[in-house]
Amino acid sequence: MTKPTIRLRDSKSRTVRDFAPIDPKNVRMYVCGPTVYDRAHLGNSRPVVVFDVLYRLLRHVYGSMHVTYARNFTDVDDKINAKAAATGRPIRDITDETIGWYHADMDALGALRPNMEPRATEWIGAMIAMIETLIAQGHAYAAEGHVLFRVRSYKDYGALSGRSVDDMIAGARVEVAPFKEDPMDFVLWKPSDDQTPGWESPWGYGRPGWHIECSAMAHELLGSSFDIHGGGIDLQFPHHENEIAQSCCAHPEGGFANFWMHNEMLLVEGKKMSKSLGNFFTVRDLLDKGVPGEVIRFVFLQTHYSKPMDWTEEKRVQAEATLRKFYRIAEDAVGEAGPYVGVVNALSDDLNTAMVVYELHQIALAGDSPSLRASLQLLGLMGAEAPAWAKAPETDLSAFAERLSALRSAAMETKDFAGVDALKSALLAAGVEVRMSKAGVELVPGSGFDPAKLEGL
């Protein structure tokens, strides 16, 4: 069977171009993973789903044995140090626990675990070796227990983010340390005190800067040139820009990543997620409220990864209803089939998951159960059978809506809204969203819906 041509959006060239792996027998991808000090919030999970879909597509096209996916854990960081100081817990306990949470939450979203999940603290030697190489080649310098990268020694600095060094300095509010040769130089190594994790190095007891860890681990695991480097758009500058500079200077024989891919940010009900707005929540918060991980994943798939994604309650409700329908049809599959060609082609077109969702609807309308099942499985949306939540009968709320509407009409005449309030309160307690307007009454099962609480009403 002819392999589909995969086209991907490369952030560095700002073009969508054909993907041709360096070695089709060893397709390699590196994605920046989490800093492990707390639960992953919903925005943290978007790159996990985006690059899991890409991983699944690459495995489908090139074979599961021929794709290597590495995603790191940053387990040395000032936020982790601060949590250890505040709680009195050992750092390793905190990071082990957080990695366990992360695995459980991402597993619930249907994400395959990468082939490699390096922890930064296990690759300190490789980081020190890379820093020594950079110093020897004149790209870095030691000063007051620090080692800094000479940004101006790399002529292509700024190519990924599209900004010149002088423009960056002019637009930045940078506190310039006295030991820096240039305001844009960034830290490769910094000193640690007795209360802070550290390792012995040629520059004294200290710890690595943030950017060097991914460069060192990517090189050790995937080589000086590999196929794809991914992450959220918030990492494009300075993290990924700095990775390119130090990697290409330390290993000029390679090109580092051939493709750079970035997913856009996540919004909640049209606004940036923020604790101050009260719209900040973790993946675990949703799972604990009864939102299935597959529903979260399906909501994500409805927006192209290069566009901001708006998480709304309405999308969640619609996604659950759509998946129930898909699963009912897919459950009837008899015999084996491959994923529908339209789904594979849409995925191959720069992960056009919005078109994939359209194709799924077409397969469902045609009643092609085997193709629908295989296509859902390619997307990480269905196992051997539909999950229990999708098989559970949906509760018909129309009778309650009619009853509440009648009570409201009567109350408008009598001005006695006690009956309306009582029924509304009971519905809310059962996890039903009550939407009343001039157009009428609409009842929608919420994330914590419990039909048992409607019995006897």
C-alpha positions as CSV (number, residue, x, y, z in Angstrom):
1,M,0.0,0.0,0.0
2,T,1.3,3.5,-0.9
3,K,2.3,5.5,2.1
4,P,0.4,8.9,2.3
5,T,2.5,12.0,2.0
6,I,2.6,13.7,5.4
7,R,2.8,17.4,5.4
8,L,3.7,19.4,8.5
9,R,3.8,23.0,9.5
10,D,7.5,24.0,10.3
11,S,7.6,26.9,12.7
12,K,11.2,27.8,11.6
13,S,10.6,28.0,7.9
14,R,7.0,29.2,8.4
15,T,5.8,26.8,5.8
16,V,3.8,23.6,5.5
17,R,6.0,21.2,3.7
18,D,6.4,17.5,2.9
19,F,7.8,15.4,5.7
20,A,10.6,13.1,4.7
21,P,12.3,11.4,7.7
22,I,16.1,11.3,7.8
23,D,15.8,7.5,8.2
24,P,12.4,5.9,7.5
25,K,13.5,3.0,9.7
26,N,14.1,5.3,12.7
27,V,11.8,8.3,12.7
28,R,12.7,10.5,15.7
29,M,10.7,13.1,17.6
30,Y,11.5,15.1,20.8
31,V,8.8,17.0,22.7
32,C,9.4,19.2,25.7
33,G,7.7,17.7,28.7
34,P,6.5,19.1,32.1
35,T,8.3,20.6,35.0
36,V,7.2,18.1,37.7
37,Y,6.2,20.1,40.8
38,D,2.3,20.0,40.6
39,R,-0.7,18.6,38.7
40,A,-0.9,19.2,35.0
41,H,-3.5,21.9,34.2
42,L,-5.7,21.6,31.1
43,G,-3.4,23.7,29.0
44,N,-0.4,21.4,29.8
45,S,-2.3,18.5,28.3
46,R,-2.9,20.0,24.8
47,P,0.7,19.4,23.5
48,V,0.4,15.8,25.0
49,V,-2.7,15.1,22.8
50,V,-1.4,17.0,19.8
51,F,1.9,15.1,19.6
52,D,0.3,11.8,20.6
53,V,-1.8,12.1,17.5
54,L,1.3,12.8,15.4
55,Y,3.1,9.8,17.1
56,R,0.1,7.6,16.2
57,L,0.1,8.8,12.6
58,L,3.9,8.2,12.3
59,R,3.5,4.7,13.7
60,H,0.7,4.0,11.3
61,V,2.7,5.1,8.3
62,Y,6.2,3.9,9.2
63,G,5.5,1.1,11.6
64,S,5.5,1.2,15.4
65,M,9.0,-0.3,15.6
66,H,10.4,2.5,13.4
67,V,9.3,5.5,15.4
68,T,11.2,6.9,18.5
69,Y,9.4,9.5,20.7
70,A,11.2,11.1,23.5
71,R,9.6,13.5,26.0
72,N,11.5,14.8,29.0
73,F,10.7,15.5,32.7
74,T,12.3,18.6,34.1
75,D,13.0,17.5,37.7
76,V,15.5,20.2,38.6
77,D,13.9,23.6,38.8
78,D,13.4,26.5,41.3
79,K,9.7,25.8,41.6
80,I,10.5,22.3,42.7
81,N,13.1,23.6,45.1
82,A,10.5,26.1,46.5
83,K,7.9,23.3,47.1
84,A,10.5,21.2,48.9
85,A,11.5,24.1,51.1
86,A,7.8,24.9,51.9
87,T,6.8,21.3,52.6
88,G,10.0,19.9,54.1
89,R,9.7,16.9,51.7
90,P,12.7,15.5,49.7
91,I,12.8,16.7,46.1
92,R,12.8,13.2,44.7
93,D,9.6,12.3,46.6
94,I,7.9,15.4,45.1
95,T,9.1,14.6,41.6
96,D,8.3,10.9,41.8
97,E,4.8,11.7,43.0
98,T,4.2,14.3,40.4
99,I,5.4,12.1,37.6
100,G,3.0,9.4,38.8
101,W,0.1,11.9,38.7
102,Y,1.2,13.0,35.2
103,H,1.2,9.5,33.9
104,A,-2.2,8.7,35.4
105,D,-3.8,11.8,34.0
106,M,-2.3,11.6,30.5
107,D,-3.1,7.8,30.4
108,A,-6.7,8.8,31.0
109,L,-6.6,11.1,27.9
110,G,-5.6,8.1,25.8
111,A,-2.0,9.2,25.3
112,L,0.5,6.6,24.5
113,R,3.6,6.9,26.7
114,P,6.7,7.9,24.7
115,N,9.5,5.4,24.0
116,M,11.8,7.5,26.2
117,E,11.0,9.7,29.2
118,P,14.4,11.1,30.4
119,R,14.6,12.9,33.7
120,A,16.9,15.9,33.6
121,T,18.7,14.8,36.9
122,E,19.8,11.6,35.2
123,W,21.6,13.4,32.4
124,I,23.7,16.0,34.3
125,G,27.0,14.5,33.0
126,A,25.8,14.9,29.4
127,M,24.9,18.6,30.1
128,I,28.3,19.3,31.7
129,A,30.0,17.7,28.7
130,M,28.0,19.9,26.2
131,I,28.8,23.0,28.2
132,E,32.5,22.1,28.2
133,T,32.4,21.8,24.4
134,L,30.7,25.2,24.0
135,I,33.4,26.8,26.2
136,A,36.1,25.1,24.2
137,Q,34.6,26.4,20.9
138,G,34.3,30.0,22.2
139,H,30.4,29.9,22.4
140,A,30.3,30.1,26.2
141,Y,32.2,31.5,29.1
142,A,32.5,31.0,32.8
143,A,32.0,33.9,35.2
144,E,31.5,34.0,39.0
145,G,30.4,30.3,39.2
146,H,28.1,30.7,36.2
147,V,28.5,29.6,32.7
148,L,26.8,31.7,30.0
149,F,26.1,31.2,26.3
150,R,27.4,33.9,24.0
151,V,24.3,34.6,21.9
152,R,26.1,36.7,19.3
153,S,28.4,33.8,18.6
154,Y,25.6,32.1,16.8
155,K,24.7,34.1,13.7
156,D,21.3,32.6,13.2
157,Y,20.0,33.3,16.6
158,G,16.4,34.6,16.4
159,A,15.5,32.6,13.2
160,L,12.9,30.5,15.0
161,S,11.1,33.4,16.6
162,G,11.7,35.8,13.8
163,R,13.4,38.5,15.8
164,S,16.9,40.1,15.7
165,V,19.0,40.1,18.9
166,D,19.1,43.9,18.9
167,D,15.3,44.1,18.7
168,M,15.0,41.6,21.5
169,I,17.3,43.7,23.7
170,A,15.4,46.9,22.8
171,G,12.0,45.3,23.7
172,A,13.1,43.4,26.8
173,R,13.1,44.3,30.4
174,V,16.2,42.3,31.2
175,E,18.0,42.6,34.6
176,V,21.5,42.5,33.4
177,A,23.8,40.6,35.7
178,P,27.2,42.2,36.1
179,F,29.0,39.1,34.9
180,K,27.2,39.0,31.6
181,E,29.2,40.1,28.5
182,D,25.9,40.8,26.7
183,P,22.3,41.3,28.0
184,M,21.0,38.4,25.8
185,D,23.5,35.8,27.0
186,F,21.7,33.0,28.9
187,V,22.7,30.7,31.7
188,L,24.0,27.2,31.0
189,W,25.2,26.5,34.6
190,K,24.6,28.3,37.9
191,P,25.9,27.9,41.4
192,S,23.9,26.2,44.2
193,D,24.1,26.8,47.9
194,D,24.0,24.1,50.6
195,Q,20.2,24.2,50.6
196,T,19.8,23.8,46.9
197,P,20.3,20.6,44.7
198,G,23.6,20.7,42.9
199,W,26.4,18.6,41.3
200,E,30.1,19.0,41.2
201,S,31.4,20.6,37.9
202,P,34.5,22.3,36.5
203,W,32.8,25.6,37.6
204,G,32.0,24.6,41.1
205,Y,29.0,23.1,42.9
206,G,25.9,24.0,40.9
207,R,23.0,23.0,38.7
208,P,22.1,23.3,35.0
209,G,20.2,26.1,33.4
210,W,16.8,25.2,31.9
211,H,17.6,25.2,28.2
212,I,20.7,23.0,28.2
213,E,18.8,19.9,29.5
214,C,16.8,19.4,26.4
215,S,19.7,20.0,24.1
216,A,21.9,17.4,25.9
217,M,19.2,14.8,26.2
218,A,18.0,15.2,22.6
219,H,21.5,14.7,21.4
220,E,22.2,11.7,23.6
221,L,18.9,10.0,22.7
222,L,18.3,11.0,19.1
223,G,21.6,12.3,17.7
224,S,22.8,15.6,16.3
225,S,20.1,15.6,13.7
226,F,16.6,14.2,14.1
227,D,13.2,14.7,12.5
228,I,10.8,16.7,14.7
229,H,11.0,18.9,17.8
230,G,7.7,19.9,19.4
231,G,6.1,21.8,22.2
232,G,3.7,24.6,23.1
233,I,4.0,28.0,21.4
234,D,5.0,29.5,24.8
235,L,8.3,27.6,24.5
236,Q,9.3,28.9,21.1
237,F,11.1,31.8,22.7
238,P,13.4,31.7,24.6
239,H,13.5,28.0,25.3
240,H,13.5,26.5,21.8
241,E,15.5,29.4,20.4
242,N,18.2,28.8,22.9
243,E,18.1,25.1,22.3
244,I,18.8,25.6,18.6
245,A,21.7,28.0,19.3
246,Q,23.6,25.8,21.9
247,S,22.9,22.5,20.0
248,C,24.0,23.8,16.6
249,C,27.1,25.3,18.1
250,A,28.0,22.3,20.2
251,H,27.4,19.9,17.3
252,P,27.8,21.8,14.0
253,E,27.9,18.5,12.1
254,G,24.2,18.2,12.7
255,G,21.2,20.3,12.0
256,F,19.4,19.5,15.3
257,A,15.6,19.3,14.4
258,N,14.4,19.3,10.8
259,F,10.9,20.3,11.8
260,W,9.8,22.6,14.6
261,M,6.1,22.2,15.6
262,H,4.2,24.3,18.1
263,N,0.7,24.0,19.3
264,E,-1.2,27.2,20.2
265,M,-2.5,28.1,23.6
266,L,-5.7,27.0,25.4
267,L,-8.5,29.3,26.5
268,V,-11.4,28.6,28.8
269,E,-14.8,30.1,27.8
270,G,-12.9,32.6,25.6
271,K,-10.5,33.8,28.2
272,K,-6.9,32.9,29.1
273,M,-6.9,30.4,31.9
274,S,-6.0,32.1,35.2
275,K,-6.5,31.5,38.9
276,S,-7.6,35.1,39.3
277,L,-10.5,34.6,36.9
278,G,-11.5,31.4,38.6
279,N,-11.2,29.4,35.3
280,F,-8.0,27.5,36.2
281,F,-8.3,23.8,36.5
282,T,-6.3,20.7,36.2
283,V,-6.9,17.6,34.1
284,R,-7.5,15.7,37.4
285,D,-10.2,18.3,38.3
286,L,-12.2,17.3,35.2
287,L,-11.6,13.6,35.6
288,D,-12.8,13.7,39.2
289,K,-15.9,15.5,38.1
290,G,-16.8,12.6,35.9
291,V,-15.6,14.0,32.5
292,P,-14.2,11.0,30.6
293,G,-10.7,11.5,29.3
294,E,-11.8,10.6,25.8
295,V,-14.2,13.5,25.9
296,I,-11.4,15.9,26.8
297,R,-9.3,14.4,24.0
298,F,-12.2,14.7,21.5
299,V,-12.8,18.4,22.4
300,F,-9.1,19.1,21.7
301,L,-9.3,17.3,18.3
302,Q,-12.0,19.7,17.0
303,T,-9.6,22.6,16.8
304,H,-6.4,22.6,14.6
305,Y,-3.3,22.5,16.8
306,S,-2.0,25.7,15.3
307,K,-5.0,27.7,16.4
308,P,-5.9,28.8,19.9
309,M,-8.4,26.3,21.4
310,D,-11.3,27.4,23.5
311,W,-12.5,24.9,26.0
312,T,-16.2,25.4,26.7
313,E,-18.8,23.5,28.6
314,E,-21.0,23.5,25.5
315,K,-18.2,21.8,23.5
316,R,-17.8,19.2,26.3
317,V,-21.5,18.3,26.3
318,Q,-21.5,18.1,22.5
319,A,-18.3,16.0,22.4
320,E,-19.7,13.5,24.9
321,A,-23.0,13.1,22.9
322,T,-21.1,12.7,19.6
323,L,-18.7,10.1,21.1
324,R,-21.7,8.1,22.5
325,K,-23.1,8.0,18.9
326,F,-19.8,7.0,17.4
327,Y,-19.2,4.3,20.0
328,R,-22.7,2.8,19.5
329,I,-22.1,2.4,15.8
330,A,-18.5,1.2,16.2
331,E,-19.6,-1.5,18.7
332,D,-21.5,-3.2,15.9
333,A,-18.3,-3.7,13.9
334,V,-17.9,-7.2,12.5
335,G,-14.5,-8.2,11.0
336,E,-11.4,-6.1,10.7
337,A,-10.8,-2.9,8.7
338,G,-8.1,-0.3,8.5
339,P,-8.7,3.4,9.3
340,Y,-10.8,5.2,6.7
341,V,-8.6,6.7,4.0
342,G,-10.2,10.1,4.5
343,V,-9.2,10.1,8.1
344,V,-5.6,9.1,7.3
345,N,-5.4,11.8,4.6
346,A,-6.7,14.5,6.9
347,L,-4.2,13.6,9.6
348,S,-1.5,13.6,7.0
349,D,-2.5,17.1,6.0
350,D,-0.7,18.8,8.9
351,L,-2.8,17.0,11.5
352,N,-6.1,18.5,10.3
353,T,-8.1,17.0,13.1
354,A,-11.1,19.3,12.4
355,M,-11.4,17.6,9.0
356,V,-10.9,14.2,10.7
357,V,-14.0,14.9,12.9
358,Y,-16.0,15.7,9.7
359,E,-14.8,12.4,8.2
360,L,-15.8,10.5,11.3
361,H,-19.3,11.9,10.9
362,Q,-19.4,10.7,7.3
363,I,-18.3,7.2,8.2
364,A,-21.0,7.1,11.0
365,L,-23.7,8.3,8.5
366,A,-22.7,5.5,6.1
367,G,-22.9,3.0,8.9
368,D,-19.4,1.7,8.2
369,S,-18.8,0.3,11.7
370,P,-15.4,-1.5,11.0
371,S,-13.9,1.6,9.5
372,L,-15.3,3.9,12.2
373,R,-13.8,1.6,14.9
374,A,-10.4,1.5,13.3
375,S,-10.4,5.3,12.7
376,L,-11.3,6.0,16.3
377,Q,-8.6,3.6,17.5
378,L,-6.0,5.4,15.3
379,L,-7.0,8.6,17.1
380,G,-6.7,7.1,20.5
381,L,-10.4,7.3,21.1
382,M,-11.5,3.7,21.5
383,G,-10.1,0.5,22.9
384,A,-11.3,-3.1,22.3
385,E,-14.8,-2.0,23.2
386,A,-16.7,1.2,24.1
387,P,-16.1,2.4,27.7
388,A,-18.8,1.9,30.3
389,W,-19.9,5.6,30.3
390,A,-20.6,5.4,26.6
391,K,-22.8,2.3,27.0
392,A,-24.8,3.7,29.9
393,P,-28.3,4.8,28.8
394,E,-28.8,8.5,28.4
395,T,-31.4,10.0,30.7
396,D,-34.3,11.7,29.0
397,L,-34.7,15.1,30.6
398,S,-37.5,16.3,28.4
399,A,-40.2,15.4,30.9
400,F,-38.4,17.4,33.6
401,A,-38.0,20.3,31.1
402,E,-41.7,20.3,30.3
403,R,-42.6,20.1,34.0
404,L,-40.3,23.0,34.9
405,S,-41.6,25.1,32.0
406,A,-45.2,24.5,33.2
407,L,-44.3,25.4,36.7
408,R,-42.7,28.6,35.5
409,S,-45.7,29.6,33.4
410,A,-48.0,29.1,36.4
411,A,-45.6,31.0,38.6
412,M,-45.6,34.0,36.3
413,E,-49.4,34.2,37.0
414,T,-49.4,33.5,40.7
415,K,-46.0,35.1,41.5
416,D,-45.3,32.0,43.6
417,F,-42.0,30.6,42.4
418,A,-41.5,28.1,45.3
419,G,-42.3,25.1,43.1
420,V,-39.9,26.4,40.3
421,D,-37.1,26.9,42.8
422,A,-37.6,23.5,44.4
423,L,-37.5,21.6,41.2
424,K,-34.6,23.7,39.9
425,S,-32.6,23.1,43.1
426,A,-33.2,19.3,42.8
427,L,-32.1,19.3,39.2
428,L,-28.9,21.2,40.1
429,A,-28.2,18.9,42.9
430,A,-28.3,16.0,40.4
431,G,-25.8,17.7,38.3
432,V,-28.2,19.0,35.6
433,E,-27.5,22.4,34.1
434,V,-30.7,24.4,34.0
435,R,-31.0,27.0,31.3
436,M,-34.1,29.2,31.3
437,S,-34.8,31.9,28.8
438,K,-37.6,33.5,26.9
439,A,-37.3,30.7,24.4
440,G,-38.0,28.1,27.0
441,V,-36.3,25.6,29.4
442,E,-33.3,23.6,28.4
443,L,-31.8,20.9,30.7
444,V,-28.3,19.6,30.0
445,P,-26.5,16.9,31.9
446,G,-23.4,18.5,33.6
447,S,-20.0,17.0,34.3
448,G,-21.2,15.7,37.7
449,F,-24.6,14.4,36.5
450,D,-26.0,11.6,38.7
451,P,-29.3,10.2,37.3
452,A,-29.9,8.3,40.5
453,K,-30.6,11.7,42.2
454,L,-33.6,12.3,39.9
455,E,-35.4,9.2,41.1
456,G,-38.6,10.1,43.0
457,L,-38.7,13.7,41.7
